[in-house]
Amino acid sequence: MSPELATRGFDIGYVLFVDIVEYSRLSGEEQKRVVRQLNETVRATREFQRAEAAGQLLRLPAGDGMALVFYASPEAPVQCAIEISRALKEQPNMQVRMGVNSGPVDPVSDVNNQSSVSGAGINMAQRVMNCGDADHILVARRVAEDLAQYEKWRPYLHELGEVEVKHGIKLNIVNLCFDGIGNSELPKTIKEAKRQQKLAQRKRLMFGAAVTLGALFLAGLWTTRSRMQNAANPVAAIPLKSIAVLPFENLSSEKENAYFADGVQDEILTNLARIADLKVISRVSTMQYKAGAARNARSIGQALGVAHLLEGSVQRSGGRIRVNAQLIDARNDAHVWAQTYDRDLADIFAIQTEIATKIAGQLRAELSPSERNAIETPPTRDLTAYDLFIRAQALASDLTNQVVVKEKAPQAIKLLEEAVARDPNFTRAFCLLSRIQGQMFWAGFDHTPGRLALAKQAAEAALRTASEDGDAHLAMADYYYHGFRDYQQARKELDAARQTLPNNPQVFEYSGYIERRQGDWASATHDFERSIELDPRNFHTIQQLALTYQLQHRYADQLRALDRALTIVPDDLSTLVLRAWVPADWRGDLRPFDQLRATLMEKDPAAANDIEDINYALCERTPDAITRTLASYPADGNVYNGIKYPRAYWEGVVARWRGEKEKASLAFAEAKRQVEEVAAKQPDFPAVLSLLGLIDAGLERKDDALREARRACELLPMTADAVDGVAYAANLAQVYVWTGEKDLALDQLERVERVPNFVSYGYLKLQPIWDPLRGDPRFEKIVASLAPKD
């Protein structure tokens, strides 16, 4: 490194990160050889030699690779990467991947007093590189935009889209490839991220958690009935004292501080939401209007149903913070109020309180003494604990998404445990910790008494620190609802939470879940609508409203809701799939789904595979559909209400229908082996027993099948739970069919059809599992009663 570089401070560097693919699999001698070979290759490139000669290069070893920091231009690292790629074509025994980024770098000295650098420029280059496979040259979008200013680079740059990397940071990645240079294939990391995103959309169809869908319809359909969007409230109904706090722009040099800007926005929103005299839109809806993008105040106000918007920016540097906030009248785009706060970082809570108080005054909202006290009380006085909390909050931004829960919840839990260790009175940290622990239990990733105890422990700690805090009571409601189905106690906690959380949509959302499970469908619908009013762009809550229609076989209402959703996100795959399935339920018409699949096949065959559904395939009754669908089903199964349905189960179902008795027995036996491992730990878990009943019926173990399926219904009858209890009752009907008990199966179906359920006209008309009942007058009467009346 040149003396000039050694002495200058903060600067912008253009970073090339290189590492050797599958380095760890090599022997010690091979590792030394390939590192030496890579070093020689890199040093021999013209771009490396030119930058080094000009004193515009810093090189850093990185174990199985290196980082090169160029200071001349964004073309330098890219040109160097191309030269490395060309040289390695003649050395097929070694493959590398490369990533390019630009950003702040700061010369420092390492523990050996050797020159080094730190900063986001280095960190992000490595994360860009980590998204690639062998031979990939991946470029951060900011570098690609710089390169695109030169016509010669444009044909070589191929947009890959957004991918989430470490710490929840989202990067836009561009692939550089041409004429054998680089790798034109979509990186596995990005391909998997897109697949998981689509799976997450499909898995969001969960009634506050997930309904056990053991029967073919109940489990198969679950994977494709997914996300919905909301329709905005009528403009005429917008109250004057209403506001949405939009995401604040992160102006810090360290872009990783974006989570801190989000934390400032969230704290101001939380303070305003405590005021009963205001209507405040939830964070889930406002976060969709990203900072830095062009915003139309009027359209946002109309979409969210508010008269005012608050936007701003946050700049954090060392121990200082600058927060800019401005209040906008969304009806006419007029600026009502603005203020800039430039203070010590330790004053962040005072800044947030001042902004919330100023906004309340501008909107002429009346504050009660308790509301004013809540706004003026900081969540914690420990800045480090607060930083840990908002990092965890960013990781756990969507607990309805199983992918988020599985991948990020453990990280968030660790951060929150550190936060409450620093501040044992940090109520909100305990609340979030309880909810994440509970979701780990409910989503089936750790469905154990120990995990549930951790959720309770955190919720009780929150109540000990603040006995009247609404968030603490909401966390306890979540614990009783998800952990024990104790709806009466959960409602008591929700009533307590409602006293201090007048604008919290989750209070109404949870009320809707409880009322639905108690069979109070009218109240459930009303509370979901109220939740959506406060959180108008919350996919998860709106899909629950649509599901409420679906369970009641109100298909016209369901279609209207889905159509409204598609005006907001026209290409949302899961909503398109769900809409295509409505005619199948309503009229037994599979053509819309066929048409959707054909359209997707023309555009993107991979996307078409993502919508495959075992229930639809069985309704279609063609070998091609069934083979295609089984191939796309995850090898380790999908989780429904805390239990994985193995692929072996579906293989058994298909083989049984085809009359392949030996093959069916082998598949069901494998499924039983997998499920019994869970049953050994949770012998009275209804979801496990219900699935075991189906499997043993497939194995022709009649006595075991009847005992297990009936026991599941005894543990959770329809009268105790109008959602899961009905699902287990439908599973029992299937067990009766498979064990030859036709009269009992018909009795059970009649009981199920007296209440809202998923057993639709199309399901009974088309599904092969009901074939043994066809022609029976009682069965045909049930089917006819569900037939469309218009």
Salt bridges, closest charged atoms under 4 A:
GLU4 OE2 - ARG8 NH1 3.54
ASP11 OD2 - ARG8 NH2 2.65
ASP19 OD1 - ARG97 NE 2.97
GLU22 OE2 - ARG25 NH1 3.63
GLU47 OE1 - ARG50 NH1 2.70
GLU52 OE2 - ARG59 NH2 2.71
GLU75 OE2 - LYS152 NZ 3.35
GLU159 OE2 - ARG141 NH2 2.91
GLU164 OE2 - LYS408 NZ 1.50
GLU192 OE1 - ARG195 NE 3.06
GLU256 OE2 - ARG127 NH1 2.95
ASP266 OD1 - ARG283 NE 3.43
ASP266 OD2 - ARG428 NH2 3.33
GLU267 OE1 - ARG428 NH1 2.60
ASP277 OD2 - LYS241 NZ 2.79
GLU311 OE1 - ARG295 NH1 2.98
ASP329 OD2 - ARG331 NH2 2.70
ASP342 OD1 - ARG320 NH2 3.42
ASP342 OD2 - ARG322 NH2 2.84
ASP344 OD1 - ARG320 NH1 2.62
GLU354 OE2 - ARG343 NH1 2.88
ASP382 OD2 - ARG422 NE 3.16
ASP387 OD1 - ARG316 NH1 3.26
ASP387 OD2 - ARG391 NE 2.82
ASP398 OD2 - ARG204 NH2 2.06
GLU418 OE2 - LYS414 NZ 2.86
ASP446 OD2 - ARG451 NE 2.82
GLU460 OE2 - LYS456 NZ 3.71
ASP478 OD1 - HIS482 ND1 2.96
GLU493 OE1 - HIS473 ND1 2.71
GLU509 OE2 - HIS540 NE2 3.84
GLU515 OE2 - ARG491 NH2 3.36
ASP527 OD1 - HIS526 ND1 3.92
GLU533 OE1 - ARG530 NH1 3.13
ASP557 OD2 - ARG554 NH2 2.79
ASP557 OD1 - ARG560 NH2 2.46
ASP563 OD1 - ARG579 NE 2.43
ASP572 OD1 - ARG227 NH1 3.76
ASP585 OD2 - ARG225 NH1 2.46
ASP589 OD1 - ARG591 NE 2.97
ASP610 OD2 - LYS198 NZ 3.31
GLU612 OE2 - ARG597 NE 2.56
GLU612 OE2 - ARG628 NE 2.51
ASP624 OD2 - ARG628 NH1 2.75
ASP636 OD2 - LYS644 NZ 3.29
GLU651 OE2 - ARG647 NE 3.93
GLU670 OE2 - ARG673 NH2 2.69
GLU676 OE2 - LYS672 NZ 3.24
GLU677 OE2 - ARG673 NH1 3.13
ASP684 OD1 - ARG711 NH2 3.92
ASP696 OD1 - LYS672 NZ 2.93
ASP696 OD1 - ARG701 NE 3.81
GLU700 OE1 - LYS661 NZ 3.76
ASP704 OD2 - ARG701 NH2 2.85
ASP704 OD1 - ARG707 NH2 3.25
GLU708 OE2 - ARG707 NH2 3.90
GLU714 OE1 - ARG711 NH1 3.61
ASP721 OD2 - ARG485 NH1 2.78
ASP721 OD2 - ARG517 NH1 2.83
ASP724 OD2 - ARG485 NH1 2.95
ASP724 OD2 - ARG517 NH1 3.39
GLU741 OE2 - LYS702 NZ 2.65
ASP747 OD1 - ARG778 NH2 2.48
GLU750 OE1 - ARG778 NH2 3.18
ASP771 OD1 - ARG621 NH2 2.91
ASP771 OD1 - ARG774 NE 2.73
ASP790 OD1 - ARG587 NH2 3.60
